[in-house]
């Protein structure tokens, strides 16, 4: 049974991107992979995603922290990943959920489940106040 959840993976390492895709596929998630922040922004404009998994180290002018803010502004749950442990302090201070590479796929799925649970609770609260789970998307 497929979960009704769409994940966008932003990872420029093909091997890691493939591993993440396999893990989400095995769990029944719908997912898309992109390599750059610009591609992420295009995908977020084209479709709604529930969770975006972003590698902190990105080519171009926006790092994973900047991309996380863009994804969060679109209403997505965000998981930052990095193999560069020099980012640890900044990750802790950012308030974003993160995983340090290498991590177990089981830990990733537990993190995804936590984000989805929080989103469900927020949806119920929003519905109680406004009559709908889904806030109007600003254009």
SULUR-V438959 format. One record per pair of residues at least 12 apart in sequence whose ideal C-beta (glycine too) atoms are under 10 Angstrom apart, sorted by the first residue. I is the first residue (numbers start at 1). J is the second residue. Records with the same first field share a line. If there is no record, write none. Layout:
I->J ; J
//
This chain:
1->28
2->25 ; 27 ; 28 ; 29 ; 30
3->24 ; 27 ; 28 ; 29 ; 30 ; 50 ; 112 ; 113 ; 116
4->28 ; 29 ; 30 ; 50 ; 116
5->24 ; 27 ; 28 ; 29 ; 30 ; 31 ; 49 ; 50 ; 51 ; 77 ; 112 ; 113 ; 115 ; 116 ; 119
6->24 ; 29 ; 30 ; 31 ; 32 ; 43 ; 47 ; 48 ; 49 ; 50 ; 51 ; 52 ; 76
7->20 ; 21 ; 23 ; 24 ; 27 ; 29 ; 30 ; 31 ; 32 ; 33 ; 49 ; 50 ; 51 ; 52 ; 53 ; 76 ; 77 ; 79 ; 112
8->30 ; 31 ; 32 ; 33 ; 34 ; 39 ; 40 ; 43 ; 44 ; 47 ; 48 ; 49 ; 50 ; 51 ; 52 ; 53 ; 54 ; 71 ; 74 ; 76 ; 78
9->21 ; 23 ; 24 ; 31 ; 32 ; 33 ; 34 ; 35 ; 40 ; 49 ; 51 ; 52 ; 53 ; 54 ; 55 ; 79 ; 81
10->32 ; 33 ; 34 ; 35 ; 36 ; 37 ; 39 ; 40 ; 41 ; 43 ; 52 ; 53 ; 54 ; 55 ; 58 ; 64 ; 67 ; 68 ; 71 ; 78 ; 80 ; 81
11->33 ; 34 ; 35 ; 36 ; 53 ; 54 ; 55 ; 57 ; 58 ; 64 ; 81
12->34 ; 35 ; 36 ; 37 ; 39 ; 55 ; 57 ; 58 ; 59 ; 60
13->35 ; 55 ; 57 ; 83 ; 101
14->33 ; 35
16->33 ; 55 ; 81 ; 83 ; 101 ; 102
17->33 ; 34 ; 35 ; 53 ; 55
18->33
19->102 ; 105 ; 108
20->33 ; 53 ; 55 ; 81 ; 105 ; 108
21->33
22->105
23->104 ; 105 ; 106 ; 108 ; 109 ; 112
24->51 ; 53 ; 105 ; 108 ; 109 ; 112
26->105 ; 109
27->105 ; 108 ; 109 ; 112 ; 113
29->50 ; 51 ; 109 ; 112
30->47 ; 49 ; 50
31->49 ; 51 ; 53
32->46 ; 47 ; 49 ; 52
33->53
34->52 ; 54
35->55 ; 58 ; 59
36->58 ; 59 ; 60 ; 62 ; 67
37->54 ; 58 ; 59 ; 60 ; 61 ; 62 ; 63 ; 64 ; 66 ; 67 ; 70 ; 71
38->58 ; 59 ; 60 ; 61 ; 62 ; 67
40->52 ; 54 ; 58 ; 62 ; 64 ; 67 ; 70 ; 71 ; 74 ; 76
41->62 ; 67 ; 70 ; 71 ; 74
44->67 ; 70 ; 71 ; 73 ; 74 ; 75 ; 76
45->74
48->74 ; 75 ; 76 ; 134 ; 137
49->71 ; 74 ; 75 ; 76 ; 77
50->75 ; 76 ; 77 ; 112 ; 115 ; 116 ; 119
51->71 ; 76 ; 77 ; 78 ; 79 ; 97 ; 111 ; 112 ; 115 ; 116 ; 119
52->67 ; 68 ; 70 ; 71 ; 72 ; 74 ; 76 ; 77 ; 78 ; 79 ; 80
53->71 ; 77 ; 78 ; 79 ; 80 ; 81 ; 97 ; 99 ; 108 ; 111 ; 112
54->66 ; 67 ; 68 ; 70 ; 71 ; 76 ; 78 ; 79 ; 80 ; 81 ; 82 ; 96 ; 98
55->67 ; 80 ; 81 ; 82 ; 83 ; 84 ; 101
56->68 ; 80 ; 81 ; 82 ; 83 ; 84 ; 86 ; 87 ; 90 ; 91 ; 94 ; 96 ; 98 ; 100 ; 101
57->81 ; 82 ; 83 ; 84 ; 87
63->80 ; 82 ; 87 ; 90
64->78 ; 80 ; 81 ; 82 ; 87 ; 91 ; 94 ; 96 ; 98
65->78 ; 80 ; 87 ; 90 ; 91 ; 94 ; 96
67->80
68->80 ; 94 ; 95 ; 96 ; 97 ; 98
69->94 ; 96
71->96
72->95 ; 96
73->138
74->137 ; 138
75->119 ; 134 ; 135 ; 137 ; 138
76->115 ; 119
77->96 ; 97 ; 111 ; 112 ; 114 ; 115 ; 116 ; 118 ; 119
78->94 ; 95 ; 96 ; 97 ; 98 ; 115
79->96 ; 97 ; 98 ; 99 ; 108 ; 111 ; 112 ; 114 ; 115
80->94 ; 96 ; 97 ; 98 ; 99 ; 100
81->97 ; 98 ; 99 ; 100 ; 101 ; 102 ; 103 ; 108
82->98 ; 99 ; 100 ; 101
83->100 ; 101 ; 102 ; 103
84->100 ; 101
85->100 ; 101
87->100
88->100
97->111 ; 112 ; 114 ; 115 ; 118
98->111
99->111
119->133
120->133
122->135
123->135
//
